[in-house]
Amino acid sequence: MRHTREKTEPANTDEVQRVTQESANRLRALGITLTGRETPDELATIEEAVERFEAAVEAKGGDLMVDEPPPSHPAEPDDRHFGLPRRNDGEAVVDYLERLARATDVVRQHPRKHE
C-alpha cells in the first residue's frame, strides 16, 4: 500500500497582505489606533470583535452613523454606551479586545433605545 502526502501550498502572501491592508484600513476608518505591528490574525480578531460590538449596538436600537462618528468628526455619541471604544496608545491587542468585549456586554445589557 502506497501512502501519499497531500501537498499544502504556502499561503498567497500577496493576497494575505492585501486582505491585511484592507482590514487595517477599515479599523483605522473607525478610529482604532494601529501600530502596524499587529499580525493578520490580530487584525481579523479586532475586526470580529468590532462587528460583535456593532451588532449589539444595532440590536439595542443604536445608529452606528450617529454613535460611531468618523474620527475626523469627534462628536459625542447619541448614547455613550454605544460609542465604539478607542484603542489607547500603547495598548496591547489582548487588552483592547478584553475592553471591547466588556463594552459589548454593557451594550447587550443596556435598555433598548426607543425611536
Phi, psi and omega in degrees: 000132183257131179258136175241146176262139174289134175277133175251127180276141177297149180302142177291104186296326178297318180293318179298316179296319180296312181295320179298316180295319178298317179298314180299319179297318179297317181294318178297322179298334177274358179091014180273122180288131176237146181269340187092354179260000180292141177281162175305321179294320178296318179298317179296321180292320177297315181299318178296319179294321177296318179298320177296318178299312181297321178296321178295318179299312181297323179295335179264008176089010179283155179249112184299329180292330179268318186277342177232072180294155178301149182302332180285351181231075189285063176279159175288141176293156177306319177226121186302335178292337185267358178282130179297123178299136178273151177276130180286151176303130178079000181287129178295149180305314182299322179292319178296318180298320178295317180294320178294322177295319177296319179296323178296318178298320179298316179298317181297332180269350183288144178297148179295137180285131178271132182264000000 
